[in-house]
Amino acid sequence: MDDLMIRVMRLSSQGLYCSQILMALALEIGGHANKELVRSLAGLAFGCGLGQCTCGVLSGAACVLALYAGKGGTDEEESPALMPMLEELNDWFRADAGCQGGEVTCEAIMGPDAPKTPQQKCGVLVAGAFAKVMEILTANGFDPADPSWRADA
């Protein structure tokens, strides 16, 4: 078991959901903490709670990409790399997550009982998605450890 999987399991054992774990890991790499931001990502877990919307791993990973490349206010510009990075993430996820019939819902990936029972597959997906997000960011000129969160700051 590698260090990333241990960190994912540690955060999961503390009660964080998939989407929250992804953001907490990203903040940790940059030396930050933001409870409000991590708390807000709980709304993405289990496909927005019902299992029938986009998997929280995919939506949480997309939020991490946007943390680095998105527009945070009127004084910032969105990176032109954001949309291509999101496309790459989506393509990877559809190929790697075992989506049934191309669906990216929590229920299609984990089965109908996913919101009720924690699944080992979630942890593996979270670790894989985090590694992929770090790869995508680095390939597009972003430094995940940069405390400014932005390559153009």
Backbone as ProteinMPNN parsed JSONL, in Angstrom:
{"seq_chain_A": "MDDLMIRVMRLSSQGLYCSQILMALALEIGGHANKELVRSLAGLAFGCGLGQCTCGVLSGAACVLALYAGKGGTDEEESPALMPMLEELNDWFRADAGCQGGEVTCEAIMGPDAPKTPQQKCGVLVAGAFAKVMEILTANGFDPADPSWRADA", "coords_chain_A": {"N_chain_A": [[0.858, -1.178, 0.0], [0.652, 2.161, -0.915], [1.851, 5.493, -0.013], [-0.033, 7.478, -0.73], [-2.482, 6.055, -0.797], [-2.654, 5.349, 1.881], [-2.954, 7.887, 3.019], [-5.419, 8.59, 1.893], [-7.068, 6.648, 3.084], [-6.76, 7.39, 5.758], [-7.985, 9.929, 5.85], [-10.549, 9.186, 5.079], [-11.248, 7.556, 7.23], [-11.596, 9.5, 9.081], [-14.006, 10.47, 8.496], [-14.418, 11.911, 6.145], [-15.732, 12.389, 2.865], [-15.415, 11.122, -0.53], [-15.12, 13.297, -2.446], [-14.419, 15.338, -0.7], [-12.044, 14.355, 0.351], [-10.332, 14.444, -1.851], [-10.061, 17.253, -2.207], [-9.037, 17.982, 0.29], [-6.553, 16.681, 0.222], [-5.331, 18.074, -1.902], [-5.205, 20.661, -0.847], [-3.545, 20.141, 1.319], [-1.103, 19.458, 0.067], [-0.345, 21.963, -0.891], [0.143, 23.187, 1.466], [-1.998, 24.235, 2.855], [-5.114, 24.756, 4.617], [-8.613, 24.57, 4.574], [-11.426, 24.586, 5.906], [-14.054, 25.326, 5.286], [-14.186, 25.18, 2.483], [-13.578, 22.436, 2.096], [-15.711, 21.346, 3.531], [-17.852, 22.184, 1.914], [-17.637, 20.538, -0.291], [-18.804, 18.178, 0.469], [-21.341, 18.078, -0.495], [-21.146, 16.965, -2.984], [-20.689, 14.309, -2.678], [-21.463, 10.813, -3.047], [-22.775, 11.028, -5.518], [-24.161, 13.518, -5.378], [-25.645, 12.848, -3.169], [-27.712, 11.024, -3.713], [-26.792, 9.064, -5.336], [-27.375, 9.028, -7.995], [-26.39, 11.011, -9.537], [-23.478, 12.625, -10.986], [-20.524, 10.911, -10.101], [-18.918, 11.506, -7.01], [-16.158, 11.372, -6.912], [-15.273, 12.043, -9.488], [-16.468, 14.622, -9.806], [-15.368, 15.94, -7.588], [-12.631, 15.779, -8.205], [-12.618, 17.366, -10.482], [-13.189, 19.797, -9.289], [-10.825, 20.21, -7.882], [-9.007, 20.614, -9.999], [-10.092, 23.013, -10.92], [-9.57, 24.612, -8.725], [-6.925, 25.28, -9.044], [-6.871, 26.328, -11.675], [-9.156, 27.758, -12.249], [-11.302, 30.688, -12.309], [-11.324, 32.911, -9.664], [-12.418, 35.275, -8.865], [-13.378, 38.645, -9.783], [-11.021, 39.859, -10.368], [-9.36, 38.042, -11.498], [-8.338, 35.767, -14.1], [-9.626, 32.962, -15.833], [-7.685, 30.095, -16.404], [-6.644, 29.226, -19.669], [-6.161, 26.575, -19.882], [-7.95, 25.158, -18.341], [-10.471, 23.995, -19.348], [-9.533, 22.052, -21.313], [-8.088, 20.446, -19.489], [-10.132, 19.505, -17.822], [-11.543, 18.011, -19.689], [-9.669, 16.024, -20.28], [-9.526, 14.775, -17.77], [-12.177, 13.795, -17.537], [-12.242, 11.981, -19.722], [-10.26, 10.159, -18.906], [-11.419, 9.232, -16.508], [-13.827, 7.991, -17.324], [-12.748, 5.849, -18.704], [-11.263, 4.556, -16.729], [-12.783, 4.119, -14.394], [-14.586, 2.084, -14.585], [-17.162, 2.504, -15.556], [-20.528, 1.797, -16.093], [-21.992, 1.287, -19.149], [-21.038, 3.743, -19.95], [-21.951, 5.604, -18.165], [-21.439, 7.967, -15.548], [-22.359, 8.014, -12.996], [-22.582, 7.655, -9.442], [-24.033, 5.423, -8.613], [-24.009, 3.81, -10.948], [-21.358, 3.098, -11.023], [-20.71, 2.027, -8.484], [-22.895, 0.54, -7.699], [-26.32, -0.004, -6.53], [-26.409, 0.245, -3.72], [-24.434, 1.947, -2.913], [-24.451, 4.596, -1.596], [-25.131, 3.818, 0.962], [-23.301, 2.013, 1.983], [-19.887, 2.03, 2.696], [-17.357, 1.736, 0.242], [-14.61, -0.179, -0.862], [-13.703, 0.214, -3.403], [-14.139, 2.902, -3.846], [-12.067, 4.208, -2.431], [-9.817, 3.382, -3.893], [-10.447, 4.539, -6.35], [-10.429, 7.26, -5.592], [-7.723, 7.657, -4.863], [-6.525, 7.062, -7.334], [-7.689, 9.044, -8.953], [-6.729, 11.356, -7.72], [-3.984, 11.12, -8.18], [-4.054, 11.264, -10.976], [-5.068, 13.857, -11.361], [-2.963, 15.375, -10.287], [-0.998, 14.708, -12.135], [-2.135, 15.782, -14.511], [-2.234, 18.52, -13.834], [0.514, 19.126, -13.493], [1.492, 18.544, -16.057], [0.391, 20.628, -17.406], [1.671, 22.876, -16.592], [1.213, 23.726, -13.98], [2.079, 23.969, -10.57], [1.523, 21.789, -8.145], [2.308, 22.075, -5.469], [2.605, 24.746, -5.118], [1.921, 27.429, -3.129], [0.338, 29.557, -3.961], [-1.554, 28.52, -5.589], [-1.945, 29.027, -8.247], [-0.68, 29.021, -11.512], [-0.305, 31.328, -12.917], [-0.207, 33.384, -11.135]], "CA_chain_A": [[0.0, 0.0, 0.0], [1.507, 3.34, -1.013], [1.587, 6.624, 0.882], [-1.28, 8.141, -1.124], [-3.617, 5.246, -0.353], [-2.707, 5.486, 3.341], [-3.532, 9.212, 3.301], [-6.847, 8.509, 1.549], [-7.727, 5.862, 4.129], [-6.756, 8.186, 6.992], [-9.029, 10.952, 5.736], [-11.832, 8.481, 5.067], [-11.542, 7.112, 8.598], [-11.976, 10.693, 9.835], [-15.371, 10.804, 8.109], [-14.523, 12.701, 4.921], [-16.198, 11.696, 1.676], [-14.503, 11.092, -1.672], [-14.878, 14.637, -2.981], [-13.731, 16.096, 0.338], [-10.685, 13.83, 0.463], [-9.558, 14.996, -2.963], [-9.739, 18.653, -1.935], [-8.158, 18.037, 1.464], [-5.221, 16.299, -0.237], [-4.793, 19.177, -2.708], [-4.863, 21.742, 0.073], [-2.408, 19.661, 2.105], [0.105, 19.574, -0.762], [0.012, 23.381, -0.949], [0.367, 23.707, 2.808], [-3.179, 24.997, 3.256], [-6.302, 24.121, 5.159], [-9.779, 25.418, 4.349], [-12.548, 23.741, 6.339], [-15.279, 25.703, 4.58], [-14.103, 24.616, 1.142], [-13.703, 20.978, 2.225], [-17.097, 21.074, 3.948], [-18.764, 22.402, 0.788], [-17.561, 19.422, -1.231], [-19.65, 17.071, 0.933], [-22.532, 18.084, -1.342], [-20.891, 16.198, -4.199], [-20.507, 12.9, -2.324], [-22.512, 9.856, -3.421], [-23.564, 11.551, -6.632], [-25.009, 14.556, -4.761], [-26.442, 12.273, -2.099], [-28.656, 9.991, -4.12], [-26.118, 8.068, -6.153], [-27.851, 9.077, -9.374], [-25.715, 12.102, -10.241], [-22.064, 12.371, -11.237], [-19.72, 10.381, -9.001], [-18.194, 12.527, -6.268], [-14.733, 11.327, -7.231], [-15.085, 12.835, -10.703], [-16.791, 16.041, -9.581], [-14.37, 16.464, -6.657], [-11.382, 15.946, -8.952], [-12.814, 18.542, -11.33], [-13.068, 20.968, -8.413], [-9.401, 20.422, -7.591], [-8.437, 21.265, -11.179], [-10.572, 24.396, -10.94], [-8.888, 25.332, -7.659], [-5.678, 25.779, -9.619], [-6.974, 26.969, -12.989], [-10.403, 28.498, -12.408], [-11.382, 32.107, -11.961], [-11.808, 33.017, -8.293], [-12.992, 36.592, -8.619], [-13.357, 39.538, -10.948], [-9.647, 40.299, -10.623], [-8.607, 36.909, -12.031], [-8.767, 35.159, -15.36], [-9.556, 31.51, -15.885], [-6.618, 29.6, -17.263], [-7.144, 28.563, -20.879], [-5.934, 25.13, -19.753], [-8.962, 24.505, -17.506], [-11.406, 23.127, -20.073], [-8.844, 20.847, -21.787], [-7.753, 19.581, -18.349], [-11.371, 18.836, -17.418], [-11.838, 17.009, -20.713], [-8.745, 14.901, -20.059], [-9.976, 14.087, -16.555], [-13.396, 13.051, -17.861], [-11.879, 10.854, -20.576], [-9.568, 9.184, -18.054], [-12.349, 8.658, -15.532], [-14.732, 7.07, -18.026], [-11.991, 4.646, -19.064], [-10.65, 3.916, -15.57], [-13.688, 3.883, -13.262], [-15.481, 0.949, -14.794], [-18.509, 3.046, -15.719], [-21.449, 0.922, -16.811], [-22.655, 1.958, -20.255], [-20.554, 5.108, -20.091], [-22.501, 6.475, -17.12], [-20.495, 8.341, -14.502], [-23.06, 8.18, -11.722], [-22.094, 6.844, -8.333], [-24.772, 4.169, -8.643], [-23.549, 2.997, -12.073], [-20.01, 2.633, -10.734], [-20.645, 1.284, -7.23], [-24.082, -0.265, -7.449], [-27.41, 0.742, -5.904], [-26.252, 0.444, -2.281], [-23.223, 2.741, -2.671], [-24.54, 5.621, -0.552], [-25.383, 3.233, 2.277], [-22.17, 1.232, 2.459], [-18.587, 2.453, 2.16], [-16.836, 0.763, -0.7], [-13.169, -0.137, -1.059], [-13.461, 0.738, -4.744], [-14.1, 4.363, -3.75], [-10.723, 4.612, -2.024], [-8.93, 3.159, -5.025], [-10.773, 5.583, -7.326], [-9.967, 8.546, -5.065], [-6.262, 7.703, -5.006], [-6.223, 7.134, -8.766], [-8.101, 10.359, -9.463], [-5.815, 12.369, -7.212], [-2.738, 10.978, -8.94], [-4.308, 11.76, -12.33], [-5.181, 15.318, -11.282], [-1.608, 15.908, -10.118], [-0.347, 14.523, -13.444], [-2.71, 16.759, -15.443], [-1.777, 19.852, -13.442], [1.943, 19.249, -13.784], [1.66, 18.563, -17.516], [-0.116, 21.903, -17.919], [2.456, 23.982, -16.05], [0.824, 24.092, -12.621], [2.847, 23.33, -9.511], [0.565, 21.477, -7.077], [2.795, 22.509, -4.162], [2.688, 26.207, -5.096], [0.878, 27.926, -2.227], [-0.556, 30.535, -4.587], [-2.537, 27.705, -6.308], [-2.118, 29.421, -9.636], [0.557, 29.125, -12.274], [-0.182, 32.672, -13.469], [-0.327, 34.381, -10.069]], "C_chain_A": [[0.905, 1.242, 0.0], [1.024, 4.463, -0.088], [0.262, 7.32, 0.557], [-2.489, 7.355, -0.623], [-3.763, 5.308, 1.169], [-3.328, 6.828, 3.719], [-5.026, 9.237, 2.99], [-7.601, 7.77, 2.644], [-7.808, 6.635, 5.444], [-7.869, 9.224, 6.954], [-10.418, 10.324, 5.722], [-12.22, 8.042, 6.481], [-11.925, 8.276, 9.501], [-13.358, 11.208, 9.413], [-15.511, 11.656, 6.867], [-14.965, 11.811, 3.769], [-15.196, 11.858, 0.542], [-14.139, 12.491, -2.171], [-14.112, 15.496, -1.976], [-12.274, 15.656, 0.472], [-9.808, 14.404, -0.637], [-9.144, 16.438, -2.687], [-8.798, 18.774, -0.745], [-6.722, 17.679, 1.085], [-4.565, 17.427, -1.037], [-4.376, 20.34, -1.811], [-3.618, 21.385, 0.882], [-1.096, 19.811, 1.333], [0.584, 21.018, -0.825], [0.251, 23.999, 0.412], [-0.791, 24.528, 3.344], [-4.203, 24.112, 3.961], [-7.452, 25.088, 4.913], [-11.012, 24.569, 4.645], [-13.826, 24.052, 5.588], [-15.308, 25.101, 3.182], [-14.285, 23.1, 1.195], [-15.132, 20.609, 2.611], [-18.052, 21.188, 2.757], [-18.76, 21.234, -0.194], [-18.326, 18.185, -0.763], [-20.922, 16.982, 0.091], [-22.37, 17.29, -2.624], [-20.842, 14.696, -3.932], [-21.729, 12.06, -2.696], [-23.394, 10.394, -4.537], [-24.593, 12.547, -6.144], [-26.021, 13.951, -3.794], [-27.348, 11.137, -2.475], [-28.032, 8.878, -4.941], [-26.453, 8.158, -7.624], [-27.267, 10.241, -10.173], [-24.243, 11.746, -10.399], [-21.345, 11.937, -9.965], [-18.934, 11.511, -8.334], [-16.701, 12.52, -6.514], [-14.467, 12.194, -8.46], [-15.364, 14.309, -10.446], [-15.805, 16.68, -8.599], [-13.036, 16.708, -7.34], [-11.464, 17.163, -9.874], [-12.686, 19.827, -10.511], [-11.614, 21.252, -8.056], [-8.713, 21.076, -8.793], [-8.839, 22.733, -11.225], [-9.939, 25.235, -9.833], [-7.617, 25.984, -8.195], [-5.897, 26.657, -10.85], [-8.232, 27.811, -13.19], [-10.272, 29.959, -12.008], [-12.01, 32.21, -10.574], [-12.441, 34.347, -7.956], [-12.832, 37.451, -9.858], [-11.95, 40.005, -11.307], [-8.769, 39.184, -11.191], [-9.167, 36.476, -13.377], [-8.677, 33.653, -15.228], [-8.416, 31.112, -16.797], [-7.225, 28.966, -18.51], [-6.952, 27.045, -20.833], [-7.067, 24.422, -19.016], [-9.852, 23.542, -18.287], [-10.715, 21.904, -20.686], [-8.456, 19.891, -20.646], [-8.983, 18.826, -17.868], [-11.758, 17.745, -18.41], [-10.946, 15.779, -20.531], [-9.152, 14.094, -18.83], [-11.196, 13.229, -16.845], [-13.088, 11.823, -18.715], [-11.204, 9.759, -19.764], [-10.554, 8.468, -17.133], [-13.281, 7.641, -16.189], [-14.02, 5.761, -18.379], [-11.55, 3.865, -17.832], [-11.631, 3.484, -14.483], [-14.614, 2.688, -13.443], [-16.928, 1.383, -14.915], [-19.353, 2.102, -16.575], [-22.153, 1.712, -17.908], [-22.234, 3.4, -20.427], [-21.086, 6.074, -19.045], [-21.456, 6.757, -16.056], [-21.204, 8.614, -13.177], [-22.437, 7.265, -10.679], [-22.755, 5.46, -8.384], [-24.294, 3.253, -9.778], [-22.18, 2.39, -11.794], [-19.99, 1.681, -9.535], [-21.814, 0.342, -6.973], [-25.103, 0.512, -6.636], [-27.248, 1.003, -4.405], [-25.072, 1.342, -1.921], [-23.392, 3.812, -1.596], [-24.693, 5.051, 0.857], [-24.179, 2.504, 2.85], [-20.876, 1.741, 1.851], [-18.008, 1.346, 1.294], [-15.331, 0.933, -0.845], [-12.844, 0.466, -2.423], [-13.392, 2.262, -4.723], [-12.699, 4.843, -3.406], [-9.722, 4.475, -3.151], [-9.176, 4.222, -6.097], [-10.274, 6.953, -6.871], [-8.46, 8.674, -5.25], [-5.869, 7.822, -6.475], [-6.552, 8.493, -9.349], [-7.155, 11.448, -8.975], [-4.494, 12.319, -7.969], [-2.91, 11.539, -10.355], [-4.405, 13.283, -12.346], [-3.8, 15.949, -11.129], [-0.826, 15.808, -11.427], [-0.825, 15.566, -14.445], [-2.214, 18.164, -15.111], [-0.324, 20.074, -13.824], [2.193, 19.357, -15.285], [1.219, 19.894, -18.125], [0.547, 23.11, -17.249], [2.065, 24.451, -14.666], [1.685, 23.322, -11.634], [1.891, 23.051, -8.357], [1.006, 21.927, -5.691], [2.896, 24.027, -4.039], [1.567, 26.76, -4.228], [-0.05, 28.977, -2.835], [-1.675, 29.856, -5.362], [-2.626, 28.021, -7.784], [-0.774, 29.562, -10.321], [0.774, 30.553, -12.775], [-0.235, 33.758, -12.405], [0.964, 35.147, -9.879]], "O_chain_A": [[1.814, 1.352, 0.823], [-0.043, 4.389, 0.521], [-0.478, 7.706, 1.462], [-3.424, 7.942, -0.079], [-4.881, 5.317, 1.684], [-4.14, 6.897, 4.642], [-5.808, 9.831, 3.732], [-8.66, 8.22, 3.082], [-8.805, 6.546, 6.161], [-8.612, 9.378, 7.923], [-11.357, 10.878, 6.293], [-13.382, 8.146, 6.875], [-12.51, 8.073, 10.565], [-13.823, 12.239, 9.9], [-16.618, 12.091, 6.551], [-14.617, 10.632, 3.707], [-14.246, 12.635, 0.643], [-12.959, 12.815, -2.298], [-13.254, 16.291, -2.361], [-11.384, 16.48, 0.68], [-8.671, 14.804, -0.386], [-7.99, 16.802, -2.914], [-7.865, 19.578, -0.767], [-5.778, 18.303, 1.571], [-3.377, 17.701, -0.866], [-3.313, 20.931, -2.004], [-2.747, 22.227, 1.102], [-0.091, 20.245, 1.895], [1.788, 21.273, -0.814], [0.529, 25.193, 0.514], [-0.602, 25.41, 4.182], [-4.147, 22.884, 3.896], [-7.278, 26.301, 5.032], [-11.568, 23.922, 3.757], [-14.602, 23.147, 5.281], [-16.332, 24.575, 2.747], [-15.063, 22.542, 0.422], [-15.695, 19.657, 2.071], [-18.962, 20.371, 2.613], [-19.766, 20.971, -0.852], [-18.48, 17.235, -1.531], [-21.514, 15.908, -0.019], [-23.36, 16.975, -3.284], [-20.943, 13.898, -4.864], [-22.865, 12.532, -2.664], [-24.615, 10.234, -4.506], [-25.775, 12.428, -6.466], [-27.12, 14.478, -3.623], [-27.721, 10.345, -1.61], [-28.674, 7.862, -5.21], [-25.871, 7.433, -8.43], [-27.608, 10.434, -11.34], [-23.817, 10.669, -9.983], [-21.533, 12.519, -8.897], [-18.36, 12.363, -9.01], [-16.039, 13.545, -6.346], [-13.53, 12.993, -8.463], [-14.566, 15.162, -10.836], [-15.444, 17.845, -8.765], [-12.382, 17.72, -7.089], [-10.49, 17.901, -10.024], [-12.141, 20.823, -10.987], [-11.218, 22.412, -7.941], [-7.918, 22.0, -8.618], [-8.018, 23.597, -11.534], [-9.788, 26.447, -9.989], [-7.286, 27.113, -7.831], [-5.174, 27.634, -11.043], [-8.355, 28.504, -14.2], [-9.264, 30.389, -11.448], [-13.089, 31.669, -10.331], [-12.955, 34.521, -6.851], [-12.23, 37.039, -10.849], [-11.713, 40.487, -12.414], [-7.562, 39.368, -11.347], [-10.306, 36.779, -13.733], [-7.764, 33.128, -14.59], [-8.206, 31.724, -17.844], [-8.217, 28.245, -18.415], [-7.516, 26.32, -21.652], [-7.143, 23.194, -19.06], [-9.968, 22.376, -17.909], [-11.258, 20.803, -20.593], [-8.49, 18.673, -20.818], [-8.897, 17.642, -17.541], [-12.242, 16.683, -18.019], [-11.411, 14.642, -20.618], [-9.122, 12.863, -18.855], [-11.248, 12.066, -16.446], [-13.617, 10.741, -18.458], [-11.526, 8.58, -19.908], [-10.518, 7.245, -17.002], [-13.491, 6.551, -15.656], [-14.63, 4.692, -18.353], [-11.468, 2.637, -17.88], [-11.331, 2.564, -13.723], [-15.35, 2.331, -12.523], [-17.825, 0.697, -14.425], [-18.93, 1.669, -17.647], [-22.836, 2.696, -17.625], [-22.981, 4.203, -20.987], [-20.71, 7.246, -19.04], [-20.673, 5.875, -15.704], [-20.699, 9.361, -12.339], [-21.844, 6.236, -11.003], [-22.082, 4.444, -8.213], [-24.186, 2.043, -9.583], [-21.872, 1.297, -12.271], [-19.325, 0.646, -9.574], [-21.728, -0.547, -6.126], [-24.789, 1.577, -6.106], [-27.895, 1.905, -3.873], [-24.743, 1.483, -0.743], [-22.519, 3.924, -0.736], [-24.412, 5.741, 1.837], [-24.046, 2.388, 4.068], [-20.769, 1.873, 0.632], [-18.16, 0.162, 1.593], [-14.834, 2.055, -0.94], [-11.832, 1.148, -2.58], [-12.652, 2.851, -5.511], [-12.196, 5.784, -4.021], [-8.876, 5.347, -3.348], [-8.23, 4.745, -6.685], [-9.753, 7.721, -7.679], [-7.979, 9.695, -5.743], [-4.978, 8.598, -6.819], [-5.787, 9.036, -10.146], [-6.815, 12.36, -9.729], [-3.951, 13.355, -8.354], [-2.016, 12.209, -10.872], [-3.876, 13.927, -13.252], [-3.503, 16.952, -11.777], [-0.079, 16.72, -11.781], [-0.015, 16.169, -15.149], [-1.819, 18.912, -16.005], [0.021, 21.098, -14.414], [3.01, 20.165, -15.729], [1.631, 20.241, -19.232], [0.04, 24.229, -17.332], [2.548, 25.491, -14.217], [1.984, 22.147, -11.85], [1.486, 23.981, -7.658], [0.164, 22.142, -4.82], [3.235, 24.54, -2.973], [0.391, 26.583, -4.548], [-1.112, 29.257, -2.281], [-2.639, 30.511, -5.757], [-3.335, 27.325, -8.511], [0.156, 30.154, -9.774], [1.911, 30.95, -13.03], [-0.302, 34.941, -12.74], [1.04, 36.027, -9.021]]}, "name": "protein", "num_of_chains": 1, "seq": "MDDLMIRVMRLSSQGLYCSQILMALALEIGGHANKELVRSLAGLAFGCGLGQCTCGVLSGAACVLALYAGKGGTDEEESPALMPMLEELNDWFRADAGCQGGEVTCEAIMGPDAPKTPQQKCGVLVAGAFAKVMEILTANGFDPADPSWRADA"}
